[in-house]
């Protein structure tokens, strides 16, 4: 009987933890959006860092990003060129952070801009 109580408590704690981590709303990372200064010529997928971006003439979108926004911004700017804006879950980077991000950008003649 004395062994049963701790086992039941451990099981209940495990079940509670699994219930919290299984929630899809909490498991989903915020959405990221990058708008290049020069519109992309065509729709394409871009891999920047370890993030898959879906890009088109209207900009690039990604989800399931785990790195800090400044790092993610610099990685996508290296692939698509200077960014007009970069948002995380609808909140834009401030002007200073965007300027630091754009310092890492390739010149305006990127692979996507040429296509």
Biopython code that builds the backbone (N, CA, C, O; Angstrom):
import numpy as np
from Bio.PDB.StructureBuilder import StructureBuilder

atoms = [
    (1, "UNK", "N", (0.815, -1.196, 0.000)),
    (1, "UNK", "CA", (0.000, 0.000, 0.000)),
    (1, "UNK", "C", (0.858, 1.259, 0.000)),
    (1, "UNK", "O", (0.548, 2.223, -0.700)),
    (2, "UNK", "N", (1.944, 1.255, 0.789)),
    (2, "UNK", "CA", (2.791, 2.433, 0.857)),
    (2, "UNK", "C", (3.506, 2.684, -0.466)),
    (2, "UNK", "O", (3.785, 3.832, -0.811)),
    (3, "UNK", "N", (3.804, 1.618, -1.210)),
    (3, "UNK", "CA", (4.446, 1.765, -2.517)),
    (3, "UNK", "C", (3.466, 2.281, -3.564)),
    (3, "UNK", "O", (3.873, 2.981, -4.492)),
    (4, "UNK", "N", (2.229, 1.962, -3.437)),
    (4, "UNK", "CA", (1.220, 2.314, -4.422)),
    (4, "UNK", "C", (0.992, 3.823, -4.498)),
    (4, "UNK", "O", (0.826, 4.363, -5.592)),
    (5, "UNK", "N", (0.983, 4.489, -3.395)),
    (5, "UNK", "CA", (0.707, 5.929, -3.375)),
    (5, "UNK", "C", (1.771, 6.702, -4.156)),
    (5, "UNK", "O", (1.397, 7.528, -4.989)),
    (6, "UNK", "N", (3.092, 6.484, -3.939)),
    (6, "UNK", "CA", (4.080, 7.211, -4.734)),
    (6, "UNK", "C", (4.002, 6.878, -6.224)),
    (6, "UNK", "O", (4.232, 7.750, -7.062)),
    (7, "UNK", "N", (3.679, 5.624, -6.566)),
    (7, "UNK", "CA", (3.563, 5.249, -7.975)),
    (7, "UNK", "C", (2.386, 5.968, -8.622)),
    (7, "UNK", "O", (2.493, 6.423, -9.761)),
    (8, "UNK", "N", (1.282, 6.076, -7.926)),
    (8, "UNK", "CA", (0.113, 6.778, -8.458)),
    (8, "UNK", "C", (0.434, 8.262, -8.628)),
    (8, "UNK", "O", (0.052, 8.868, -9.630)),
    (9, "UNK", "N", (1.124, 8.842, -7.670)),
    (9, "UNK", "CA", (1.495, 10.259, -7.759)),
    (9, "UNK", "C", (2.436, 10.491, -8.940)),
    (9, "UNK", "O", (2.295, 11.477, -9.663)),
    (10, "UNK", "N", (3.390, 9.590, -9.133)),
    (10, "UNK", "CA", (4.326, 9.728, -10.259)),
    (10, "UNK", "C", (3.578, 9.604, -11.585)),
    (10, "UNK", "O", (3.846, 10.362, -12.517)),
    (11, "UNK", "N", (2.662, 8.673, -11.678)),
    (11, "UNK", "CA", (1.869, 8.505, -12.891)),
    (11, "UNK", "C", (1.032, 9.752, -13.183)),
    (11, "UNK", "O", (0.961, 10.206, -14.325)),
    (12, "UNK", "N", (0.410, 10.291, -12.161)),
    (12, "UNK", "CA", (-0.420, 11.485, -12.332)),
    (12, "UNK", "C", (0.429, 12.676, -12.784)),
    (12, "UNK", "O", (0.011, 13.451, -13.645)),
    (13, "UNK", "N", (1.613, 12.815, -12.204)),
    (13, "UNK", "CA", (2.505, 13.913, -12.606)),
    (13, "UNK", "C", (2.945, 13.743, -14.053)),
    (13, "UNK", "O", (2.986, 14.717, -14.805)),
    (14, "UNK", "N", (3.273, 12.527, -14.448)),
    (14, "UNK", "CA", (3.671, 12.269, -15.834)),
    (14, "UNK", "C", (2.541, 12.573, -16.803)),
    (14, "UNK", "O", (2.760, 13.190, -17.845)),
    (15, "UNK", "N", (1.357, 12.148, -16.467)),
    (15, "UNK", "CA", (0.199, 12.395, -17.331)),
    (15, "UNK", "C", (-0.054, 13.897, -17.465)),
    (15, "UNK", "O", (-0.381, 14.377, -18.551)),
    (16, "UNK", "N", (0.094, 14.629, -16.380)),
    (16, "UNK", "CA", (-0.123, 16.076, -16.429)),
    (16, "UNK", "C", (0.921, 16.741, -17.323)),
    (16, "UNK", "O", (0.589, 17.628, -18.110)),
    (17, "UNK", "N", (2.178, 16.318, -17.207)),
    (17, "UNK", "CA", (3.228, 16.889, -18.045)),
    (17, "UNK", "C", (3.010, 16.569, -19.516)),
    (17, "UNK", "O", (3.197, 17.435, -20.370)),
    (18, "UNK", "N", (2.625, 15.364, -19.818)),
    (18, "UNK", "CA", (2.361, 14.991, -21.201)),
    (18, "UNK", "C", (1.186, 15.768, -21.761)),
    (18, "UNK", "O", (1.196, 16.136, -22.936)),
    (19, "UNK", "N", (0.199, 16.019, -20.966)),
    (19, "UNK", "CA", (-0.947, 16.789, -21.421)),
    (19, "UNK", "C", (-0.561, 18.212, -21.788)),
    (19, "UNK", "O", (-1.103, 18.767, -22.743)),
    (20, "UNK", "N", (0.354, 18.808, -21.057)),
    (20, "UNK", "CA", (0.790, 20.173, -21.333)),
    (20, "UNK", "C", (1.619, 20.215, -22.599)),
    (20, "UNK", "O", (1.428, 21.112, -23.419)),
    (21, "UNK", "N", (2.541, 19.270, -22.788)),
    (21, "UNK", "CA", (3.414, 19.308, -23.961)),
    (21, "UNK", "C", (2.708, 18.859, -25.230)),
    (21, "UNK", "O", (3.190, 19.141, -26.327)),
    (22, "UNK", "N", (1.591, 18.176, -25.111)),
    (22, "UNK", "CA", (0.898, 17.697, -26.298)),
    (22, "UNK", "C", (-0.040, 18.739, -26.895)),
    (22, "UNK", "O", (-0.597, 18.524, -27.971)),
    (23, "UNK", "N", (-0.219, 19.844, -26.222)),
    (23, "UNK", "CA", (-1.124, 20.877, -26.705)),
    (23, "UNK", "C", (-0.593, 21.524, -27.977)),
    (23, "UNK", "O", (0.478, 22.131, -27.944)),
    (24, "UNK", "N", (-1.313, 21.413, -29.110)),
    (24, "UNK", "CA", (-0.809, 21.961, -30.364)),
    (24, "UNK", "C", (-0.614, 23.466, -30.337)),
    (24, "UNK", "O", (0.323, 23.959, -30.965)),
    (25, "UNK", "N", (-1.444, 24.209, -29.646)),
    (25, "UNK", "CA", (-1.308, 25.662, -29.623)),
    (25, "UNK", "C", (-0.018, 26.088, -28.941)),
    (25, "UNK", "O", (0.621, 27.049, -29.371)),
    (26, "UNK", "N", (0.371, 25.391, -27.893)),
    (26, "UNK", "CA", (1.595, 25.747, -27.194)),
    (26, "UNK", "C", (2.827, 25.220, -27.912)),
    (26, "UNK", "O", (3.905, 25.800, -27.778)),
    (27, "UNK", "N", (2.699, 24.150, -28.661)),
    (27, "UNK", "CA", (3.842, 23.546, -29.326)),
    (27, "UNK", "C", (4.241, 24.308, -30.586)),
    (27, "UNK", "O", (5.388, 24.210, -31.021)),
    (28, "UNK", "N", (3.335, 25.050, -31.171)),
    (28, "UNK", "CA", (3.622, 25.745, -32.420)),
    (28, "UNK", "C", (4.421, 27.017, -32.158)),
    (28, "UNK", "O", (4.046, 27.841, -31.325)),
    (29, "UNK", "N", (5.524, 27.162, -32.881)),
    (29, "UNK", "CA", (6.352, 28.356, -32.759)),
    (29, "UNK", "C", (5.659, 29.527, -33.449)),
    (29, "UNK", "O", (4.784, 29.323, -34.290)),
    (30, "UNK", "N", (6.048, 30.751, -33.096)),
    (30, "UNK", "CA", (5.425, 31.910, -33.742)),
    (30, "UNK", "C", (5.758, 31.978, -35.225)),
    (30, "UNK", "O", (6.781, 31.462, -35.673)),
    (31, "UNK", "N", (4.891, 32.614, -35.963)),
    (31, "UNK", "CA", (5.095, 32.784, -37.402)),
    (31, "UNK", "C", (6.081, 33.921, -37.656)),
    (31, "UNK", "O", (6.051, 34.951, -36.983)),
    (32, "UNK", "N", (6.942, 33.717, -38.627)),
    (32, "UNK", "CA", (7.925, 34.715, -39.029)),
    (32, "UNK", "C", (7.586, 35.177, -40.442)),
    (32, "UNK", "O", (7.161, 34.379, -41.278)),
    (33, "UNK", "N", (7.776, 36.468, -40.704)),
    (33, "UNK", "CA", (7.516, 37.018, -42.036)),
    (33, "UNK", "C", (8.625, 38.000, -42.381)),
    (33, "UNK", "O", (8.950, 38.894, -41.601)),
    (34, "UNK", "N", (9.197, 37.818, -43.561)),
    (34, "UNK", "CA", (10.249, 38.695, -44.061)),
    (34, "UNK", "C", (9.795, 39.287, -45.389)),
    (34, "UNK", "O", (9.375, 38.560, -46.290)),
    (35, "UNK", "N", (9.879, 40.598, -45.504)),
    (35, "UNK", "CA", (9.522, 41.291, -46.742)),
    (35, "UNK", "C", (10.813, 41.866, -47.335)),
    (35, "UNK", "O", (11.362, 42.829, -46.799)),
    (36, "UNK", "N", (11.303, 41.280, -48.440)),
    (36, "UNK", "CA", (12.512, 41.819, -49.072)),
    (36, "UNK", "C", (12.269, 43.214, -49.643)),
    (36, "UNK", "O", (11.155, 43.538, -50.056)),
    (37, "UNK", "N", (13.316, 44.036, -49.664)),
    (37, "UNK", "CA", (13.219, 45.384, -50.221)),
    (37, "UNK", "C", (12.902, 45.345, -51.710)),
    (37, "UNK", "O", (12.178, 46.198, -52.223)),
    (38, "UNK", "N", (13.452, 44.346, -52.399)),
    (38, "UNK", "CA", (13.178, 44.145, -53.821)),
    (38, "UNK", "C", (12.297, 42.908, -53.929)),
    (38, "UNK", "O", (12.681, 41.829, -53.477)),
    (39, "UNK", "N", (11.121, 43.058, -54.524)),
    (39, "UNK", "CA", (10.186, 41.936, -54.640)),
    (39, "UNK", "C", (10.843, 40.771, -55.375)),
    (39, "UNK", "O", (11.564, 40.965, -56.353)),
    (40, "UNK", "N", (10.588, 39.585, -54.898)),
    (40, "UNK", "CA", (11.144, 38.391, -55.529)),
    (40, "UNK", "C", (10.440, 38.139, -56.852)),
    (40, "UNK", "O", (9.246, 38.399, -56.997)),
    (41, "UNK", "N", (11.192, 37.632, -57.804)),
    (41, "UNK", "CA", (10.665, 37.446, -59.154)),
    (41, "UNK", "C", (9.651, 36.313, -59.242)),
    (41, "UNK", "O", (8.747, 36.360, -60.076)),
    (42, "UNK", "N", (9.787, 35.292, -58.393)),
    (42, "UNK", "CA", (8.878, 34.149, -58.475)),
    (42, "UNK", "C", (8.748, 33.487, -57.110)),
    (42, "UNK", "O", (9.531, 33.755, -56.198)),
    (43, "UNK", "N", (7.760, 32.629, -56.984)),
    (43, "UNK", "CA", (7.576, 31.864, -55.756)),
    (43, "UNK", "C", (8.632, 30.770, -55.694)),
    (43, "UNK", "O", (8.941, 30.132, -56.700)),
    (44, "UNK", "N", (9.176, 30.563, -54.515)),
    (44, "UNK", "CA", (10.213, 29.550, -54.341)),
    (44, "UNK", "C", (10.348, 29.242, -52.853)),
    (44, "UNK", "O", (9.911, 30.023, -52.008)),
    (45, "UNK", "N", (10.950, 28.110, -52.540)),
    (45, "UNK", "CA", (11.289, 27.777, -51.166)),
    (45, "UNK", "C", (12.745, 28.118, -50.952)),
    (45, "UNK", "O", (13.574, 27.909, -51.837)),
    (46, "UNK", "N", (13.058, 28.636, -49.791)),
    (46, "UNK", "CA", (14.418, 29.009, -49.438)),
    (46, "UNK", "C", (14.743, 28.364, -48.106)),
    (46, "UNK", "O", (13.922, 28.380, -47.189)),
    (47, "UNK", "N", (15.932, 27.796, -47.993)),
    (47, "UNK", "CA", (16.398, 27.288, -46.716)),
    (47, "UNK", "C", (17.448, 28.267, -46.213)),
    (47, "UNK", "O", (18.479, 28.477, -46.853)),
    (48, "UNK", "N", (17.176, 28.859, -45.068)),
    (48, "UNK", "CA", (18.095, 29.810, -44.444)),
    (48, "UNK", "C", (18.386, 29.300, -43.040)),
    (48, "UNK", "O", (17.482, 29.220, -42.208)),
    (49, "UNK", "N", (19.638, 28.957, -42.772)),
    (49, "UNK", "CA", (19.958, 28.286, -41.519)),
    (49, "UNK", "C", (19.336, 26.906, -41.601)),
    (49, "UNK", "O", (19.628, 26.156, -42.533)),
    (50, "UNK", "N", (18.510, 26.563, -40.674)),
    (50, "UNK", "CA", (17.793, 25.281, -40.732)),
    (50, "UNK", "C", (16.287, 25.504, -40.865)),
    (50, "UNK", "O", (15.487, 24.647, -40.488)),
    (51, "UNK", "N", (15.912, 26.660, -41.403)),
    (51, "UNK", "CA", (14.496, 27.043, -41.513)),
    (51, "UNK", "C", (14.068, 27.048, -42.974)),
    (51, "UNK", "O", (14.749, 27.612, -43.830)),
    (52, "UNK", "N", (12.924, 26.410, -43.250)),
    (52, "UNK", "CA", (12.345, 26.434, -44.592)),
    (52, "UNK", "C", (11.420, 27.645, -44.690)),
    (52, "UNK", "O", (10.475, 27.786, -43.914)),
    (53, "UNK", "N", (11.705, 28.509, -45.650)),
    (53, "UNK", "CA", (10.900, 29.697, -45.920)),
    (53, "UNK", "C", (10.129, 29.483, -47.208)),
    (53, "UNK", "O", (10.680, 28.988, -48.192)),
    (54, "UNK", "N", (8.869, 29.849, -47.207)),
    (54, "UNK", "CA", (8.050, 29.837, -48.419)),
    (54, "UNK", "C", (7.993, 31.279, -48.894)),
    (54, "UNK", "O", (7.400, 32.147, -48.252)),
    (55, "UNK", "N", (8.628, 31.509, -50.042)),
    (55, "UNK", "CA", (8.770, 32.881, -50.549)),
    (55, "UNK", "C", (8.020, 33.077, -51.856)),
    (55, "UNK", "O", (7.823, 32.138, -52.627)),
    (56, "UNK", "N", (7.613, 34.297, -52.084)),
    (56, "UNK", "CA", (6.963, 34.692, -53.322)),
    (56, "UNK", "C", (7.068, 36.194, -53.479)),
    (56, "UNK", "O", (7.714, 36.859, -52.669)),
    (57, "UNK", "N", (6.444, 36.733, -54.504)),
    (57, "UNK", "CA", (6.519, 38.179, -54.730)),
    (57, "UNK", "C", (6.049, 39.013, -53.538)),
    (57, "UNK", "O", (6.479, 40.157, -53.391)),
    (58, "UNK", "N", (5.182, 38.474, -52.687)),
    (58, "UNK", "CA", (4.676, 39.206, -51.527)),
    (58, "UNK", "C", (5.514, 39.086, -50.277)),
    (58, "UNK", "O", (5.215, 39.739, -49.278)),
    (59, "UNK", "N", (6.565, 38.262, -50.298)),
    (59, "UNK", "CA", (7.423, 38.097, -49.130)),
    (59, "UNK", "C", (7.654, 36.638, -48.794)),
    (59, "UNK", "O", (7.290, 35.748, -49.562)),
    (60, "UNK", "N", (8.257, 36.400, -47.651)),
    (60, "UNK", "CA", (8.614, 35.047, -47.215)),
    (60, "UNK", "C", (8.006, 34.768, -45.847)),
    (60, "UNK", "O", (7.952, 35.652, -44.992)),
    (61, "UNK", "N", (7.549, 33.529, -45.643)),
    (61, "UNK", "CA", (6.934, 33.110, -44.387)),
    (61, "UNK", "C", (7.582, 31.829, -43.893)),
    (61, "UNK", "O", (7.983, 30.977, -44.686)),
    (62, "UNK", "N", (7.680, 31.700, -42.571)),
    (62, "UNK", "CA", (8.215, 30.482, -41.961)),
    (62, "UNK", "C", (7.556, 30.272, -40.609)),
    (62, "UNK", "O", (7.098, 31.221, -39.972)),
    (63, "UNK", "N", (7.513, 29.023, -40.180)),
    (63, "UNK", "CA", (7.053, 28.666, -38.843)),
    (63, "UNK", "C", (8.042, 27.672, -38.271)),
    (63, "UNK", "O", (9.013, 27.307, -38.933)),
    (64, "UNK", "N", (7.804, 27.237, -37.059)),
    (64, "UNK", "CA", (8.653, 26.258, -36.389)),
    (64, "UNK", "C", (10.109, 26.708, -36.305)),
    (64, "UNK", "O", (11.030, 25.924, -36.529)),
    (65, "UNK", "N", (10.293, 27.965, -35.984)),
    (65, "UNK", "CA", (11.625, 28.540, -35.843)),
    (65, "UNK", "C", (11.989, 28.541, -34.364)),
    (65, "UNK", "O", (11.191, 28.954, -33.523)),
    (66, "UNK", "N", (13.196, 28.080, -34.050)),
    (66, "UNK", "CA", (13.585, 28.007, -32.647)),
    (66, "UNK", "C", (14.690, 28.991, -32.280)),
    (66, "UNK", "O", (14.936, 29.207, -31.093)),
    (67, "UNK", "N", (15.356, 29.586, -33.246)),
    (67, "UNK", "CA", (16.437, 30.526, -32.955)),
    (67, "UNK", "C", (15.878, 31.907, -32.614)),
    (67, "UNK", "O", (14.697, 32.184, -32.823)),
    (68, "UNK", "N", (16.750, 32.766, -32.086)),
    (68, "UNK", "CA", (16.358, 34.143, -31.769)),
    (68, "UNK", "C", (16.005, 34.892, -33.049)),
    (68, "UNK", "O", (16.614, 34.651, -34.092)),
    (69, "UNK", "N", (15.035, 35.794, -32.986)),
    (69, "UNK", "CA", (14.599, 36.522, -34.183)),
    (69, "UNK", "C", (15.731, 37.225, -34.932)),
    (69, "UNK", "O", (15.737, 37.222, -36.163)),
    (70, "UNK", "N", (16.683, 37.824, -34.229)),
    (70, "UNK", "CA", (17.773, 38.527, -34.894)),
    (70, "UNK", "C", (18.624, 37.580, -35.732)),
    (70, "UNK", "O", (19.068, 37.943, -36.821)),
    (71, "UNK", "N", (18.848, 36.389, -35.237)),
    (71, "UNK", "CA", (19.629, 35.396, -35.975)),
    (71, "UNK", "C", (18.853, 34.929, -37.199)),
    (71, "UNK", "O", (19.410, 34.823, -38.292)),
    (72, "UNK", "N", (17.578, 34.652, -37.015)),
    (72, "UNK", "CA", (16.732, 34.194, -38.123)),
    (72, "UNK", "C", (16.655, 35.264, -39.203)),
    (72, "UNK", "O", (16.728, 34.955, -40.393)),
    (73, "UNK", "N", (16.511, 36.509, -38.798)),
    (73, "UNK", "CA", (16.444, 37.623, -39.743)),
    (73, "UNK", "C", (17.726, 37.685, -40.582)),
    (73, "UNK", "O", (17.663, 37.804, -41.805)),
    (74, "UNK", "N", (18.869, 37.605, -39.933)),
    (74, "UNK", "CA", (20.149, 37.660, -40.654)),
    (74, "UNK", "C", (20.288, 36.490, -41.621)),
    (74, "UNK", "O", (20.800, 36.660, -42.728)),
    (75, "UNK", "N", (19.839, 35.312, -41.216)),
    (75, "UNK", "CA", (19.950, 34.138, -42.083)),
    (75, "UNK", "C", (19.105, 34.285, -43.335)),
    (75, "UNK", "O", (19.567, 33.959, -44.429)),
    (76, "UNK", "N", (17.871, 34.772, -43.198)),
    (76, "UNK", "CA", (17.025, 34.923, -44.383)),
    (76, "UNK", "C", (17.516, 36.088, -45.244)),
    (76, "UNK", "O", (17.420, 36.022, -46.470)),
    (77, "UNK", "N", (18.035, 37.143, -44.636)),
    (77, "UNK", "CA", (18.559, 38.276, -45.402)),
    (77, "UNK", "C", (19.764, 37.852, -46.243)),
    (77, "UNK", "O", (19.967, 38.380, -47.336)),
    (78, "UNK", "N", (20.560, 36.913, -45.750)),
    (78, "UNK", "CA", (21.694, 36.402, -46.524)),
    (78, "UNK", "C", (21.221, 35.702, -47.794)),
    (78, "UNK", "O", (21.941, 35.661, -48.791)),
    (79, "UNK", "N", (20.015, 35.155, -47.754)),
    (79, "UNK", "CA", (19.491, 34.403, -48.894)),
    (79, "UNK", "C", (18.674, 35.265, -49.864)),
    (79, "UNK", "O", (18.767, 35.080, -51.078)),
    (80, "UNK", "N", (17.889, 36.190, -49.351)),
    (80, "UNK", "CA", (16.970, 36.940, -50.220)),
    (80, "UNK", "C", (17.351, 38.404, -50.397)),
    (80, "UNK", "O", (16.726, 39.102, -51.195)),
    (81, "UNK", "N", (18.349, 38.884, -49.684)),
    (81, "UNK", "CA", (18.756, 40.281, -49.792)),
    (81, "UNK", "C", (18.162, 41.134, -48.682)),
    (81, "UNK", "O", (17.518, 40.629, -47.763)),
    (82, "UNK", "N", (18.397, 42.451, -48.788)),
    (82, "UNK", "CA", (17.935, 43.391, -47.762)),
    (82, "UNK", "C", (16.428, 43.263, -47.532)),
    (82, "UNK", "O", (15.658, 43.001, -48.456)),
    (83, "UNK", "N", (16.034, 43.456, -46.279)),
    (83, "UNK", "CA", (14.628, 43.320, -45.909)),
    (83, "UNK", "C", (14.016, 44.676, -45.597)),
    (83, "UNK", "O", (14.618, 45.516, -44.928)),
    (84, "UNK", "N", (12.811, 44.863, -46.098)),
    (84, "UNK", "CA", (12.030, 46.057, -45.779)),
    (84, "UNK", "C", (11.459, 45.929, -44.377)),
    (84, "UNK", "O", (11.400, 46.904, -43.628)),
    (85, "UNK", "N", (11.031, 44.700, -44.021)),
    (85, "UNK", "CA", (10.499, 44.444, -42.680)),
    (85, "UNK", "C", (10.688, 42.982, -42.320)),
    (85, "UNK", "O", (10.840, 42.122, -43.187)),
    (86, "UNK", "N", (10.675, 42.718, -41.007)),
    (86, "UNK", "CA", (10.787, 41.368, -40.480)),
    (86, "UNK", "C", (9.923, 41.319, -39.230)),
    (86, "UNK", "O", (10.138, 42.086, -38.292)),
    (87, "UNK", "N", (8.943, 40.415, -39.214)),
    (87, "UNK", "CA", (8.027, 40.330, -38.077)),
    (87, "UNK", "C", (8.026, 38.934, -37.478)),
    (87, "UNK", "O", (8.232, 37.936, -38.168)),
    (88, "UNK", "N", (7.789, 38.896, -36.174)),
    (88, "UNK", "CA", (7.650, 37.644, -35.432)),
    (88, "UNK", "C", (6.306, 37.695, -34.734)),
    (88, "UNK", "O", (6.069, 38.558, -33.889)),
    (89, "UNK", "N", (5.430, 36.776, -35.085)),
    (89, "UNK", "CA", (4.079, 36.734, -34.516)),
    (89, "UNK", "C", (3.392, 38.094, -34.616)),
    (89, "UNK", "O", (2.698, 38.517, -33.691)),
    (90, "UNK", "N", (3.593, 38.775, -35.748)),
    (90, "UNK", "CA", (2.947, 40.056, -35.996)),
    (90, "UNK", "C", (3.660, 41.262, -35.425)),
    (90, "UNK", "O", (3.253, 42.393, -35.692)),
    (91, "UNK", "N", (4.716, 41.059, -34.642)),
    (91, "UNK", "CA", (5.466, 42.180, -34.060)),
    (91, "UNK", "C", (6.736, 42.426, -34.868)),
    (91, "UNK", "O", (7.576, 41.533, -34.978)),
    (92, "UNK", "N", (6.891, 43.626, -35.435)),
    (92, "UNK", "CA", (8.072, 43.901, -36.260)),
    (92, "UNK", "C", (9.322, 44.139, -35.423)),
    (92, "UNK", "O", (9.250, 44.603, -34.285)),
    (93, "UNK", "N", (10.477, 43.809, -36.016)),
    (93, "UNK", "CA", (11.744, 44.192, -35.397)),
    (93, "UNK", "C", (11.820, 45.712, -35.416)),
    (93, "UNK", "O", (11.313, 46.349, -36.339)),
    (94, "UNK", "N", (12.452, 46.297, -34.402)),
    (94, "UNK", "CA", (12.615, 47.753, -34.409)),
    (94, "UNK", "C", (13.661, 48.143, -35.449)),
    (94, "UNK", "O", (14.354, 47.281, -35.990)),
    (95, "UNK", "N", (13.775, 49.432, -35.727)),
    (95, "UNK", "CA", (14.648, 49.929, -36.795)),
    (95, "UNK", "C", (16.109, 49.538, -36.581)),
    (95, "UNK", "O", (16.796, 49.179, -37.537)),
    (96, "UNK", "N", (16.592, 49.602, -35.336)),
    (96, "UNK", "CA", (17.992, 49.244, -35.064)),
    (96, "UNK", "C", (18.249, 47.759, -35.319)),
    (96, "UNK", "O", (19.259, 47.395, -35.921)),
    (97, "UNK", "N", (17.340, 46.911, -34.865)),
    (97, "UNK", "CA", (17.498, 45.470, -35.070)),
    (97, "UNK", "C", (17.420, 45.122, -36.553)),
    (97, "UNK", "O", (18.161, 44.261, -37.026)),
    (98, "UNK", "N", (16.526, 45.785, -37.294)),
    (98, "UNK", "CA", (16.409, 45.533, -38.730)),
    (98, "UNK", "C", (17.669, 45.998, -39.458)),
    (98, "UNK", "O", (18.112, 45.346, -40.403)),
    (99, "UNK", "N", (18.246, 47.113, -39.029)),
    (99, "UNK", "CA", (19.490, 47.600, -39.642)),
    (99, "UNK", "C", (20.626, 46.601, -39.409)),
    (99, "UNK", "O", (21.416, 46.348, -40.318)),
    (100, "UNK", "N", (20.717, 46.033, -38.205)),
    (100, "UNK", "CA", (21.744, 45.020, -37.921)),
    (100, "UNK", "C", (21.509, 43.784, -38.775)),
    (100, "UNK", "O", (22.455, 43.185, -39.284)),
    (101, "UNK", "N", (20.253, 43.406, -38.929)),
    (101, "UNK", "CA", (19.897, 42.265, -39.770)),
    (101, "UNK", "C", (20.334, 42.521, -41.210)),
    (101, "UNK", "O", (20.952, 41.660, -41.835)),
    (102, "UNK", "N", (20.017, 43.689, -41.731)),
    (102, "UNK", "CA", (20.338, 44.021, -43.117)),
    (102, "UNK", "C", (21.834, 44.156, -43.363)),
    (102, "UNK", "O", (22.282, 44.058, -44.506)),
    (103, "UNK", "N", (22.610, 44.380, -42.313)),
    (103, "UNK", "CA", (24.064, 44.433, -42.465)),
    (103, "UNK", "C", (24.606, 43.074, -42.900)),
    (103, "UNK", "O", (25.692, 42.994, -43.473)),
    (104, "UNK", "N", (23.861, 42.014, -42.635)),
    (104, "UNK", "CA", (24.265, 40.654, -43.015)),
    (104, "UNK", "C", (23.728, 40.256, -44.388)),
    (104, "UNK", "O", (24.050, 39.179, -44.889)),
    (105, "UNK", "N", (22.918, 41.108, -44.994)),
    (105, "UNK", "CA", (22.250, 40.754, -46.254)),
    (105, "UNK", "C", (23.225, 40.728, -47.415)),
    (105, "UNK", "O", (24.200, 41.478, -47.465)),
    (106, "UNK", "N", (22.926, 39.837, -48.343)),
    (106, "UNK", "CA", (23.637, 39.825, -49.613)),
    (106, "UNK", "C", (23.258, 41.082, -50.368)),
    (106, "UNK", "O", (22.288, 41.754, -50.016)),
    (107, "UNK", "N", (24.019, 41.403, -51.408)),
    (107, "UNK", "CA", (23.651, 42.527, -52.258)),
    (107, "UNK", "C", (22.304, 42.279, -52.905)),
    (107, "UNK", "O", (21.756, 41.183, -52.786)),
    (108, "UNK", "N", (21.761, 43.270, -53.583)),
    (108, "UNK", "CA", (20.429, 43.155, -54.177)),
    (108, "UNK", "C", (20.298, 42.087, -55.234)),
    (108, "UNK", "O", (19.178, 41.695, -55.562)),
    (109, "UNK", "N", (21.404, 41.596, -55.788)),
    (109, "UNK", "CA", (21.361, 40.603, -56.859)),
    (109, "UNK", "C", (21.474, 39.198, -56.287)),
    (109, "UNK", "O", (22.518, 38.558, -56.407)),
    (110, "UNK", "N", (20.397, 38.717, -55.664)),
    (110, "UNK", "CA", (20.412, 37.385, -55.072)),
    (110, "UNK", "C", (19.880, 36.366, -56.068)),
    (110, "UNK", "O", (19.347, 36.726, -57.117)),
    (111, "UNK", "N", (20.029, 35.111, -55.734)),
    (111, "UNK", "CA", (19.571, 34.043, -56.631)),
    (111, "UNK", "C", (18.074, 34.165, -56.909)),
    (111, "UNK", "O", (17.641, 33.963, -58.044)),
    (112, "UNK", "N", (17.285, 34.489, -55.899)),
    (112, "UNK", "CA", (15.834, 34.593, -56.106)),
    (112, "UNK", "C", (15.473, 35.827, -56.896)),
    (112, "UNK", "O", (14.540, 35.786, -57.697)),
    (113, "UNK", "N", (16.189, 36.940, -56.696)),
    (113, "UNK", "CA", (15.870, 38.169, -57.409)),
    (113, "UNK", "C", (16.201, 38.054, -58.894)),
    (113, "UNK", "O", (15.572, 38.716, -59.719)),
    (114, "UNK", "N", (17.178, 37.226, -59.243)),
    (114, "UNK", "CA", (17.575, 37.068, -60.650)),
    (114, "UNK", "C", (16.572, 36.247, -61.430)),
    (114, "UNK", "O", (16.442, 36.435, -62.640)),
    (115, "UNK", "N", (15.858, 35.343, -60.781)),
    (115, "UNK", "CA", (14.956, 34.422, -61.504)),
    (115, "UNK", "C", (13.740, 35.111, -62.037)),
    (115, "UNK", "O", (12.894, 34.473, -62.664)),
]
sb = StructureBuilder()
sb.init_structure("model")
sb.init_model(0)
sb.init_chain("A")
sb.init_seg("    ")
for serial, (resi, resn, name, xyz) in enumerate(atoms, 1):
    if name == "N":
        sb.init_residue(resn, " ", resi, " ")
    sb.init_atom(name, np.array(xyz, "f"), 0.0, 1.0, " ", f" {name:<3s}", serial, name[0])
structure = sb.get_structure()
